[in-house]
Amino acid sequence: MTIIFFLIGCSILLALIFLGAFFWAQKSGQNDDLYTPSVRILLDDHNEEVENKSKK
């Protein structure tokens, strides 16, 4: 029976650690821009082609 209380305590502690990490990530701006990183690779290639043409 003691092990159940120990495991419940460990799981609550782990949940609090993950909750704290989530709030820290939100506060530091980790999820501010979700769209740009997904299309950045597509946009960078186009920008480099335009820059190369203008330099020639």
PDBQT receptor file of N, H, CA, C and O in Angstrom, charges set to zero:
ATOM      1  N   MET A   1       0.817  -1.196   0.000  1.00  0.00    +0.000 N 
ATOM      2  CA  MET A   1       0.000   0.000   0.000  1.00  0.00    +0.000 C 
ATOM      3  C   MET A   1       0.861   1.260   0.000  1.00  0.00    +0.000 C 
ATOM      4  O   MET A   1       0.479   2.285  -0.566  1.00  0.00    +0.000 OA
ATOM      5  N   THR A   2       2.014   1.175   0.634  1.00  0.00    +0.000 N 
ATOM      6  H   THR A   2       2.324   0.342   1.094  1.00  0.00    +0.000 HD
ATOM      7  CA  THR A   2       2.906   2.315   0.707  1.00  0.00    +0.000 C 
ATOM      8  C   THR A   2       3.428   2.692  -0.679  1.00  0.00    +0.000 C 
ATOM      9  O   THR A   2       3.604   3.872  -0.982  1.00  0.00    +0.000 OA
ATOM     10  N   ILE A   3       3.675   1.681  -1.517  1.00  0.00    +0.000 N 
ATOM     11  H   ILE A   3       3.532   0.722  -1.270  1.00  0.00    +0.000 HD
ATOM     12  CA  ILE A   3       4.205   1.948  -2.851  1.00  0.00    +0.000 C 
ATOM     13  C   ILE A   3       3.200   2.729  -3.694  1.00  0.00    +0.000 C 
ATOM     14  O   ILE A   3       3.602   3.522  -4.545  1.00  0.00    +0.000 OA
ATOM     15  N   ILE A   4       1.916   2.523  -3.478  1.00  0.00    +0.000 N 
ATOM     16  H   ILE A   4       1.590   1.878  -2.786  1.00  0.00    +0.000 HD
ATOM     17  CA  ILE A   4       0.887   3.264  -4.220  1.00  0.00    +0.000 C 
ATOM     18  C   ILE A   4       0.959   4.742  -3.878  1.00  0.00    +0.000 C 
ATOM     19  O   ILE A   4       0.886   5.593  -4.764  1.00  0.00    +0.000 OA
ATOM     20  N   PHE A   5       1.100   5.047  -2.601  1.00  0.00    +0.000 N 
ATOM     21  H   PHE A   5       1.159   4.356  -1.881  1.00  0.00    +0.000 HD
ATOM     22  CA  PHE A   5       1.225   6.455  -2.196  1.00  0.00    +0.000 C 
ATOM     23  C   PHE A   5       2.499   7.073  -2.768  1.00  0.00    +0.000 C 
ATOM     24  O   PHE A   5       2.504   8.234  -3.178  1.00  0.00    +0.000 OA
ATOM     25  N   PHE A   6       3.562   6.300  -2.792  1.00  0.00    +0.000 N 
ATOM     26  H   PHE A   6       3.558   5.357  -2.459  1.00  0.00    +0.000 HD
ATOM     27  CA  PHE A   6       4.821   6.781  -3.355  1.00  0.00    +0.000 C 
ATOM     28  C   PHE A   6       4.668   7.067  -4.851  1.00  0.00    +0.000 C 
ATOM     29  O   PHE A   6       5.115   8.110  -5.328  1.00  0.00    +0.000 OA
ATOM     30  N   LEU A   7       4.048   6.161  -5.585  1.00  0.00    +0.000 N 
ATOM     31  H   LEU A   7       3.685   5.314  -5.197  1.00  0.00    +0.000 HD
ATOM     32  CA  LEU A   7       3.873   6.341  -7.018  1.00  0.00    +0.000 C 
ATOM     33  C   LEU A   7       2.931   7.500  -7.332  1.00  0.00    +0.000 C 
ATOM     34  O   LEU A   7       3.150   8.223  -8.304  1.00  0.00    +0.000 OA
ATOM     35  N   ILE A   8       1.900   7.684  -6.536  1.00  0.00    +0.000 N 
ATOM     36  H   ILE A   8       1.722   7.097  -5.746  1.00  0.00    +0.000 HD
ATOM     37  CA  ILE A   8       0.999   8.827  -6.725  1.00  0.00    +0.000 C 
ATOM     38  C   ILE A   8       1.759  10.130  -6.490  1.00  0.00    +0.000 C 
ATOM     39  O   ILE A   8       1.604  11.088  -7.247  1.00  0.00    +0.000 OA
ATOM     40  N   GLY A   9       2.560  10.165  -5.463  1.00  0.00    +0.000 N 
ATOM     41  H   GLY A   9       2.686   9.387  -4.848  1.00  0.00    +0.000 HD
ATOM     42  CA  GLY A   9       3.370  11.365  -5.189  1.00  0.00    +0.000 C 
ATOM     43  C   GLY A   9       4.348  11.655  -6.318  1.00  0.00    +0.000 C 
ATOM     44  O   GLY A   9       4.512  12.807  -6.718  1.00  0.00    +0.000 OA
ATOM     45  N   CYS A  10       4.998  10.614  -6.834  1.00  0.00    +0.000 N 
ATOM     46  H   CYS A  10       4.865   9.678  -6.509  1.00  0.00    +0.000 HD
ATOM     47  CA  CYS A  10       5.930  10.800  -7.958  1.00  0.00    +0.000 C 
ATOM     48  C   CYS A  10       5.215  11.297  -9.197  1.00  0.00    +0.000 C 
ATOM     49  O   CYS A  10       5.731  12.161  -9.906  1.00  0.00    +0.000 OA
ATOM     50  N   SER A  11       4.028  10.762  -9.472  1.00  0.00    +0.000 N 
ATOM     51  H   SER A  11       3.608  10.060  -8.897  1.00  0.00    +0.000 HD
ATOM     52  CA  SER A  11       3.301  11.192 -10.668  1.00  0.00    +0.000 C 
ATOM     53  C   SER A  11       2.808  12.631 -10.539  1.00  0.00    +0.000 C 
ATOM     54  O   SER A  11       2.794  13.366 -11.526  1.00  0.00    +0.000 OA
ATOM     55  N   ILE A  12       2.407  13.038  -9.352  1.00  0.00    +0.000 N 
ATOM     56  H   ILE A  12       2.418  12.440  -8.550  1.00  0.00    +0.000 HD
ATOM     57  CA  ILE A  12       1.991  14.430  -9.142  1.00  0.00    +0.000 C 
ATOM     58  C   ILE A  12       3.190  15.361  -9.282  1.00  0.00    +0.000 C 
ATOM     59  O   ILE A  12       3.074  16.434  -9.875  1.00  0.00    +0.000 OA
ATOM     60  N   LEU A  13       4.330  14.967  -8.747  1.00  0.00    +0.000 N 
ATOM     61  H   LEU A  13       4.424  14.096  -8.265  1.00  0.00    +0.000 HD
ATOM     62  CA  LEU A  13       5.538  15.770  -8.876  1.00  0.00    +0.000 C 
ATOM     63  C   LEU A  13       5.946  15.901 -10.345  1.00  0.00    +0.000 C 
ATOM     64  O   LEU A  13       6.300  16.993 -10.790  1.00  0.00    +0.000 OA
ATOM     65  N   LEU A  14       5.900  14.821 -11.087  1.00  0.00    +0.000 N 
ATOM     66  H   LEU A  14       5.613  13.934 -10.725  1.00  0.00    +0.000 HD
ATOM     67  CA  LEU A  14       6.252  14.859 -12.502  1.00  0.00    +0.000 C 
ATOM     68  C   LEU A  14       5.274  15.728 -13.287  1.00  0.00    +0.000 C 
ATOM     69  O   LEU A  14       5.685  16.471 -14.178  1.00  0.00    +0.000 OA
ATOM     70  N   ALA A  15       3.985  15.642 -12.963  1.00  0.00    +0.000 N 
ATOM     71  H   ALA A  15       3.652  15.039 -12.239  1.00  0.00    +0.000 HD
ATOM     72  CA  ALA A  15       2.985  16.479 -13.632  1.00  0.00    +0.000 C 
ATOM     73  C   ALA A  15       3.228  17.950 -13.345  1.00  0.00    +0.000 C 
ATOM     74  O   ALA A  15       3.063  18.784 -14.235  1.00  0.00    +0.000 OA
ATOM     75  N   LEU A  16       3.616  18.286 -12.125  1.00  0.00    +0.000 N 
ATOM     76  H   LEU A  16       3.750  17.609 -11.402  1.00  0.00    +0.000 HD
ATOM     77  CA  LEU A  16       3.910  19.678 -11.786  1.00  0.00    +0.000 C 
ATOM     78  C   LEU A  16       5.150  20.189 -12.516  1.00  0.00    +0.000 C 
ATOM     79  O   LEU A  16       5.208  21.356 -12.906  1.00  0.00    +0.000 OA
ATOM     80  N   ILE A  17       6.137  19.319 -12.699  1.00  0.00    +0.000 N 
ATOM     81  H   ILE A  17       6.090  18.372 -12.382  1.00  0.00    +0.000 HD
ATOM     82  CA  ILE A  17       7.333  19.710 -13.443  1.00  0.00    +0.000 C 
ATOM     83  C   ILE A  17       6.971  20.009 -14.892  1.00  0.00    +0.000 C 
ATOM     84  O   ILE A  17       7.420  21.013 -15.445  1.00  0.00    +0.000 OA
ATOM     85  N   PHE A  18       6.160  19.144 -15.517  1.00  0.00    +0.000 N 
ATOM     86  H   PHE A  18       5.796  18.329 -15.067  1.00  0.00    +0.000 HD
ATOM     87  CA  PHE A  18       5.744  19.382 -16.893  1.00  0.00    +0.000 C 
ATOM     88  C   PHE A  18       4.858  20.619 -17.012  1.00  0.00    +0.000 C 
ATOM     89  O   PHE A  18       4.945  21.352 -17.996  1.00  0.00    +0.000 OA
ATOM     90  N   LEU A  19       4.018  20.850 -16.030  1.00  0.00    +0.000 N 
ATOM     91  H   LEU A  19       3.947  20.254 -15.230  1.00  0.00    +0.000 HD
ATOM     92  CA  LEU A  19       3.178  22.047 -16.043  1.00  0.00    +0.000 C 
ATOM     93  C   LEU A  19       4.036  23.305 -15.917  1.00  0.00    +0.000 C 
ATOM     94  O   LEU A  19       3.786  24.297 -16.601  1.00  0.00    +0.000 OA
ATOM     95  N   GLY A  20       5.034  23.269 -15.055  1.00  0.00    +0.000 N 
ATOM     96  H   GLY A  20       5.238  22.463 -14.499  1.00  0.00    +0.000 HD
ATOM     97  CA  GLY A  20       5.946  24.393 -14.924  1.00  0.00    +0.000 C 
ATOM     98  C   GLY A  20       6.728  24.638 -16.205  1.00  0.00    +0.000 C 
ATOM     99  O   GLY A  20       6.940  25.788 -16.589  1.00  0.00    +0.000 OA
ATOM    100  N   ALA A  21       7.163  23.567 -16.875  1.00  0.00    +0.000 N 
ATOM    101  H   ALA A  21       6.991  22.633 -16.564  1.00  0.00    +0.000 HD
ATOM    102  CA  ALA A  21       7.886  23.715 -18.145  1.00  0.00    +0.000 C 
ATOM    103  C   ALA A  21       6.976  24.305 -19.222  1.00  0.00    +0.000 C 
ATOM    104  O   ALA A  21       7.422  25.109 -20.040  1.00  0.00    +0.000 OA
ATOM    105  N   PHE A  22       5.714  23.912 -19.223  1.00  0.00    +0.000 N 
ATOM    106  H   PHE A  22       5.351  23.259 -18.558  1.00  0.00    +0.000 HD
ATOM    107  CA  PHE A  22       4.758  24.458 -20.191  1.00  0.00    +0.000 C 
ATOM    108  C   PHE A  22       4.562  25.955 -19.970  1.00  0.00    +0.000 C 
ATOM    109  O   PHE A  22       4.598  26.729 -20.926  1.00  0.00    +0.000 OA
ATOM    110  N   PHE A  23       4.357  26.367 -18.735  1.00  0.00    +0.000 N 
ATOM    111  H   PHE A  23       4.327  25.738 -17.958  1.00  0.00    +0.000 HD
ATOM    112  CA  PHE A  23       4.155  27.794 -18.457  1.00  0.00    +0.000 C 
ATOM    113  C   PHE A  23       5.425  28.598 -18.737  1.00  0.00    +0.000 C 
ATOM    114  O   PHE A  23       5.339  29.740 -19.190  1.00  0.00    +0.000 OA
ATOM    115  N   TRP A  24       6.605  28.021 -18.475  1.00  0.00    +0.000 N 
ATOM    116  H   TRP A  24       6.675  27.094 -18.108  1.00  0.00    +0.000 HD
ATOM    117  CA  TRP A  24       7.852  28.698 -18.789  1.00  0.00    +0.000 C 
ATOM    118  C   TRP A  24       7.978  28.898 -20.302  1.00  0.00    +0.000 C 
ATOM    119  O   TRP A  24       8.405  29.962 -20.751  1.00  0.00    +0.000 OA
ATOM    120  N   ALA A  25       7.608  27.876 -21.092  1.00  0.00    +0.000 N 
ATOM    121  H   ALA A  25       7.261  27.012 -20.727  1.00  0.00    +0.000 HD
ATOM    122  CA  ALA A  25       7.692  27.990 -22.548  1.00  0.00    +0.000 C 
ATOM    123  C   ALA A  25       6.721  29.046 -23.067  1.00  0.00    +0.000 C 
ATOM    124  O   ALA A  25       7.048  29.781 -23.998  1.00  0.00    +0.000 OA
ATOM    125  N   GLN A  26       5.544  29.127 -22.482  1.00  0.00    +0.000 N 
ATOM    126  H   GLN A  26       5.278  28.529 -21.726  1.00  0.00    +0.000 HD
ATOM    127  CA  GLN A  26       4.578  30.133 -22.906  1.00  0.00    +0.000 C 
ATOM    128  C   GLN A  26       5.066  31.538 -22.554  1.00  0.00    +0.000 C 
ATOM    129  O   GLN A  26       4.902  32.473 -23.338  1.00  0.00    +0.000 OA
ATOM    130  N   LYS A  27       5.658  31.678 -21.392  1.00  0.00    +0.000 N 
ATOM    131  H   LYS A  27       5.792  30.919 -20.755  1.00  0.00    +0.000 HD
ATOM    132  CA  LYS A  27       6.134  32.988 -20.940  1.00  0.00    +0.000 C 
ATOM    133  C   LYS A  27       7.322  33.465 -21.774  1.00  0.00    +0.000 C 
ATOM    134  O   LYS A  27       7.464  34.662 -22.022  1.00  0.00    +0.000 OA
ATOM    135  N   SER A  28       8.171  32.540 -22.206  1.00  0.00    +0.000 N 
ATOM    136  H   SER A  28       8.056  31.567 -22.005  1.00  0.00    +0.000 HD
ATOM    137  CA  SER A  28       9.360  32.936 -22.959  1.00  0.00    +0.000 C 
ATOM    138  C   SER A  28       9.097  33.055 -24.452  1.00  0.00    +0.000 C 
ATOM    139  O   SER A  28      10.020  33.352 -25.210  1.00  0.00    +0.000 OA
ATOM    140  N   GLY A  29       7.866  32.832 -24.896  1.00  0.00    +0.000 N 
ATOM    141  H   GLY A  29       7.116  32.591 -24.280  1.00  0.00    +0.000 HD
ATOM    142  CA  GLY A  29       7.510  33.066 -26.295  1.00  0.00    +0.000 C 
ATOM    143  C   GLY A  29       7.827  31.929 -27.233  1.00  0.00    +0.000 C 
ATOM    144  O   GLY A  29       8.042  32.162 -28.422  1.00  0.00    +0.000 OA
ATOM    145  N   GLN A  30       7.863  30.713 -26.746  1.00  0.00    +0.000 N 
ATOM    146  H   GLN A  30       7.688  30.523 -25.780  1.00  0.00    +0.000 HD
ATOM    147  CA  GLN A  30       8.186  29.574 -27.597  1.00  0.00    +0.000 C 
ATOM    148  C   GLN A  30       7.123  29.326 -28.672  1.00  0.00    +0.000 C 
ATOM    149  O   GLN A  30       7.447  28.821 -29.746  1.00  0.00    +0.000 OA
ATOM    150  N   ASN A  31       5.880  29.668 -28.404  1.00  0.00    +0.000 N 
ATOM    151  H   ASN A  31       5.617  30.079 -27.531  1.00  0.00    +0.000 HD
ATOM    152  CA  ASN A  31       4.794  29.363 -29.332  1.00  0.00    +0.000 C 
ATOM    153  C   ASN A  31       4.143  30.617 -29.907  1.00  0.00    +0.000 C 
ATOM    154  O   ASN A  31       2.958  30.597 -30.239  1.00  0.00    +0.000 OA
ATOM    155  N   ASP A  32       4.895  31.700 -30.029  1.00  0.00    +0.000 N 
ATOM    156  H   ASP A  32       5.858  31.716 -29.760  1.00  0.00    +0.000 HD
ATOM    157  CA  ASP A  32       4.308  32.933 -30.537  1.00  0.00    +0.000 C 
ATOM    158  C   ASP A  32       3.954  32.835 -32.016  1.00  0.00    +0.000 C 
ATOM    159  O   ASP A  32       2.869  33.255 -32.417  1.00  0.00    +0.000 OA
ATOM    160  N   ASP A  33       4.849  32.290 -32.829  1.00  0.00    +0.000 N 
ATOM    161  H   ASP A  33       5.730  31.948 -32.503  1.00  0.00    +0.000 HD
ATOM    162  CA  ASP A  33       4.634  32.236 -34.268  1.00  0.00    +0.000 C 
ATOM    163  C   ASP A  33       4.688  30.783 -34.723  1.00  0.00    +0.000 C 
ATOM    164  O   ASP A  33       5.768  30.204 -34.837  1.00  0.00    +0.000 OA
ATOM    165  N   LEU A  34       3.527  30.196 -34.982  1.00  0.00    +0.000 N 
ATOM    166  H   LEU A  34       2.649  30.666 -34.890  1.00  0.00    +0.000 HD
ATOM    167  CA  LEU A  34       3.477  28.798 -35.379  1.00  0.00    +0.000 C 
ATOM    168  C   LEU A  34       3.467  28.627 -36.896  1.00  0.00    +0.000 C 
ATOM    169  O   LEU A  34       3.705  27.523 -37.386  1.00  0.00    +0.000 OA
ATOM    170  N   TYR A  35       3.197  29.692 -37.648  1.00  0.00    +0.000 N 
ATOM    171  H   TYR A  35       3.004  30.589 -37.249  1.00  0.00    +0.000 HD
ATOM    172  CA  TYR A  35       3.060  29.559 -39.100  1.00  0.00    +0.000 C 
ATOM    173  C   TYR A  35       4.391  29.718 -39.828  1.00  0.00    +0.000 C 
ATOM    174  O   TYR A  35       4.704  28.921 -40.712  1.00  0.00    +0.000 OA
ATOM    175  N   THR A  36       5.160  30.705 -39.484  1.00  0.00    +0.000 N 
ATOM    176  H   THR A  36       4.906  31.353 -38.765  1.00  0.00    +0.000 HD
ATOM    177  CA  THR A  36       6.379  31.024 -40.229  1.00  0.00    +0.000 C 
ATOM    178  C   THR A  36       7.397  29.888 -40.253  1.00  0.00    +0.000 C 
ATOM    179  O   THR A  36       7.956  29.632 -41.320  1.00  0.00    +0.000 OA
ATOM    180  N   PRO A  37       7.678  29.191 -39.154  1.00  0.00    +0.000 N 
ATOM    181  CA  PRO A  37       8.670  28.114 -39.246  1.00  0.00    +0.000 C 
ATOM    182  C   PRO A  37       8.290  27.010 -40.226  1.00  0.00    +0.000 C 
ATOM    183  O   PRO A  37       9.167  26.385 -40.821  1.00  0.00    +0.000 OA
ATOM    184  N   SER A  38       7.005  26.767 -40.398  1.00  0.00    +0.000 N 
ATOM    185  H   SER A  38       6.293  27.275 -39.915  1.00  0.00    +0.000 HD
ATOM    186  CA  SER A  38       6.599  25.694 -41.298  1.00  0.00    +0.000 C 
ATOM    187  C   SER A  38       6.768  26.063 -42.762  1.00  0.00    +0.000 C 
ATOM    188  O   SER A  38       6.896  25.172 -43.601  1.00  0.00    +0.000 OA
ATOM    189  N   VAL A  39       6.773  27.344 -43.095  1.00  0.00    +0.000 N 
ATOM    190  H   VAL A  39       6.669  28.068 -42.413  1.00  0.00    +0.000 HD
ATOM    191  CA  VAL A  39       6.932  27.746 -44.490  1.00  0.00    +0.000 C 
ATOM    192  C   VAL A  39       8.249  28.463 -44.745  1.00  0.00    +0.000 C 
ATOM    193  O   VAL A  39       8.486  28.915 -45.865  1.00  0.00    +0.000 OA
ATOM    194  N   ARG A  40       9.101  28.580 -43.754  1.00  0.00    +0.000 N 
ATOM    195  H   ARG A  40       8.908  28.213 -42.844  1.00  0.00    +0.000 HD
ATOM    196  CA  ARG A  40      10.365  29.299 -43.906  1.00  0.00    +0.000 C 
ATOM    197  C   ARG A  40      11.242  28.656 -44.968  1.00  0.00    +0.000 C 
ATOM    198  O   ARG A  40      11.898  29.355 -45.741  1.00  0.00    +0.000 OA
ATOM    199  N   ILE A  41      11.257  27.328 -45.010  1.00  0.00    +0.000 N 
ATOM    200  H   ILE A  41      10.724  26.760 -44.383  1.00  0.00    +0.000 HD
ATOM    201  CA  ILE A  41      12.101  26.660 -45.991  1.00  0.00    +0.000 C 
ATOM    202  C   ILE A  41      11.614  26.953 -47.406  1.00  0.00    +0.000 C 
ATOM    203  O   ILE A  41      12.420  27.008 -48.335  1.00  0.00    +0.000 OA
ATOM    204  N   LEU A  42      10.324  27.140 -47.582  1.00  0.00    +0.000 N 
ATOM    205  H   LEU A  42       9.669  27.096 -46.827  1.00  0.00    +0.000 HD
ATOM    206  CA  LEU A  42       9.794  27.454 -48.901  1.00  0.00    +0.000 C 
ATOM    207  C   LEU A  42      10.103  28.896 -49.286  1.00  0.00    +0.000 C 
ATOM    208  O   LEU A  42      10.378  29.179 -50.452  1.00  0.00    +0.000 OA
ATOM    209  N   LEU A  43      10.062  29.793 -48.334  1.00  0.00    +0.000 N 
ATOM    210  H   LEU A  43       9.839  29.563 -47.387  1.00  0.00    +0.000 HD
ATOM    211  CA  LEU A  43      10.276  31.206 -48.611  1.00  0.00    +0.000 C 
ATOM    212  C   LEU A  43      11.749  31.537 -48.814  1.00  0.00    +0.000 C 
ATOM    213  O   LEU A  43      12.064  32.424 -49.607  1.00  0.00    +0.000 OA
ATOM    214  N   ASP A  44      12.663  30.856 -48.126  1.00  0.00    +0.000 N 
ATOM    215  H   ASP A  44      12.408  30.135 -47.481  1.00  0.00    +0.000 HD
ATOM    216  CA  ASP A  44      14.085  31.161 -48.231  1.00  0.00    +0.000 C 
ATOM    217  C   ASP A  44      14.610  30.870 -49.636  1.00  0.00    +0.000 C 
ATOM    218  O   ASP A  44      15.406  31.651 -50.158  1.00  0.00    +0.000 OA
ATOM    219  N   ASP A  45      14.194  29.788 -50.252  1.00  0.00    +0.000 N 
ATOM    220  H   ASP A  45      13.547  29.153 -49.829  1.00  0.00    +0.000 HD
ATOM    221  CA  ASP A  45      14.669  29.462 -51.584  1.00  0.00    +0.000 C 
ATOM    222  C   ASP A  45      14.274  30.541 -52.583  1.00  0.00    +0.000 C 
ATOM    223  O   ASP A  45      15.070  30.929 -53.438  1.00  0.00    +0.000 OA
ATOM    224  N   HIS A  46      13.070  31.011 -52.471  1.00  0.00    +0.000 N 
ATOM    225  H   HIS A  46      12.423  30.695 -51.777  1.00  0.00    +0.000 HD
ATOM    226  CA  HIS A  46      12.592  32.039 -53.394  1.00  0.00    +0.000 C 
ATOM    227  C   HIS A  46      13.361  33.342 -53.199  1.00  0.00    +0.000 C 
ATOM    228  O   HIS A  46      13.708  34.003 -54.177  1.00  0.00    +0.000 OA
ATOM    229  N   ASN A  47      13.625  33.711 -51.977  1.00  0.00    +0.000 N 
ATOM    230  H   ASN A  47      13.343  33.174 -51.182  1.00  0.00    +0.000 HD
ATOM    231  CA  ASN A  47      14.362  34.943 -51.699  1.00  0.00    +0.000 C 
ATOM    232  C   ASN A  47      15.792  34.881 -52.220  1.00  0.00    +0.000 C 
ATOM    233  O   ASN A  47      16.304  35.882 -52.719  1.00  0.00    +0.000 OA
ATOM    234  N   GLU A  48      16.438  33.740 -52.115  1.00  0.00    +0.000 N 
ATOM    235  H   GLU A  48      16.022  32.926 -51.709  1.00  0.00    +0.000 HD
ATOM    236  CA  GLU A  48      17.806  33.601 -52.603  1.00  0.00    +0.000 C 
ATOM    237  C   GLU A  48      17.851  33.713 -54.121  1.00  0.00    +0.000 C 
ATOM    238  O   GLU A  48      18.784  34.296 -54.673  1.00  0.00    +0.000 OA
ATOM    239  N   GLU A  49      16.844  33.153 -54.803  1.00  0.00    +0.000 N 
ATOM    240  H   GLU A  49      16.087  32.679 -54.355  1.00  0.00    +0.000 HD
ATOM    241  CA  GLU A  49      16.815  33.247 -56.268  1.00  0.00    +0.000 C 
ATOM    242  C   GLU A  49      16.654  34.702 -56.710  1.00  0.00    +0.000 C 
ATOM    243  O   GLU A  49      17.300  35.134 -57.664  1.00  0.00    +0.000 OA
ATOM    244  N   VAL A  50      15.812  35.442 -56.035  1.00  0.00    +0.000 N 
ATOM    245  H   VAL A  50      15.287  35.091 -55.259  1.00  0.00    +0.000 HD
ATOM    246  CA  VAL A  50      15.600  36.845 -56.372  1.00  0.00    +0.000 C 
ATOM    247  C   VAL A  50      16.872  37.641 -56.128  1.00  0.00    +0.000 C 
ATOM    248  O   VAL A  50      17.232  38.485 -56.949  1.00  0.00    +0.000 OA
ATOM    249  N   GLU A  51      17.563  37.392 -55.018  1.00  0.00    +0.000 N 
ATOM    250  H   GLU A  51      17.270  36.706 -54.351  1.00  0.00    +0.000 HD
ATOM    251  CA  GLU A  51      18.796  38.103 -54.705  1.00  0.00    +0.000 C 
ATOM    252  C   GLU A  51      19.891  37.787 -55.715  1.00  0.00    +0.000 C 
ATOM    253  O   GLU A  51      20.639  38.678 -56.117  1.00  0.00    +0.000 OA
ATOM    254  N   ASN A  52      19.992  36.532 -56.127  1.00  0.00    +0.000 N 
ATOM    255  H   ASN A  52      19.384  35.807 -55.801  1.00  0.00    +0.000 HD
ATOM    256  CA  ASN A  52      21.019  36.128 -57.097  1.00  0.00    +0.000 C 
ATOM    257  C   ASN A  52      20.764  36.778 -58.458  1.00  0.00    +0.000 C 
ATOM    258  O   ASN A  52      21.716  37.177 -59.130  1.00  0.00    +0.000 OA
ATOM    259  N   LYS A  53      19.526  36.892 -58.870  1.00  0.00    +0.000 N 
ATOM    260  H   LYS A  53      18.754  36.569 -58.324  1.00  0.00    +0.000 HD
ATOM    261  CA  LYS A  53      19.204  37.509 -60.159  1.00  0.00    +0.000 C 
ATOM    262  C   LYS A  53      19.496  39.001 -60.138  1.00  0.00    +0.000 C 
ATOM    263  O   LYS A  53      19.946  39.564 -61.136  1.00  0.00    +0.000 OA
ATOM    264  N   SER A  54      19.240  39.644 -58.999  1.00  0.00    +0.000 N 
ATOM    265  H   SER A  54      18.874  39.187 -58.188  1.00  0.00    +0.000 HD
ATOM    266  CA  SER A  54      19.459  41.086 -58.927  1.00  0.00    +0.000 C 
ATOM    267  C   SER A  54      20.955  41.425 -58.863  1.00  0.00    +0.000 C 
ATOM    268  O   SER A  54      21.338  42.530 -59.245  1.00  0.00    +0.000 OA
ATOM    269  N   LYS A  55      21.792  40.527 -58.401  1.00  0.00    +0.000 N 
ATOM    270  H   LYS A  55      21.481  39.629 -58.090  1.00  0.00    +0.000 HD
ATOM    271  CA  LYS A  55      23.228  40.777 -58.314  1.00  0.00    +0.000 C 
ATOM    272  C   LYS A  55      23.901  40.653 -59.678  1.00  0.00    +0.000 C 
ATOM    273  O   LYS A  55      24.946  41.264 -59.903  1.00  0.00    +0.000 OA
ATOM    274  N   LYS A  56      23.328  39.881 -60.584  1.00  0.00    +0.000 N 
ATOM    275  H   LYS A  56      22.479  39.385 -60.402  1.00  0.00    +0.000 HD
ATOM    276  CA  LYS A  56      23.951  39.651 -61.892  1.00  0.00    +0.000 C 
ATOM    277  C   LYS A  56      23.810  40.799 -62.813  1.00  0.00    +0.000 C 
ATOM    278  O   LYS A  56      24.287  40.743 -63.947  1.00  0.00    +0.000 OA
TER     279      LYS A  56
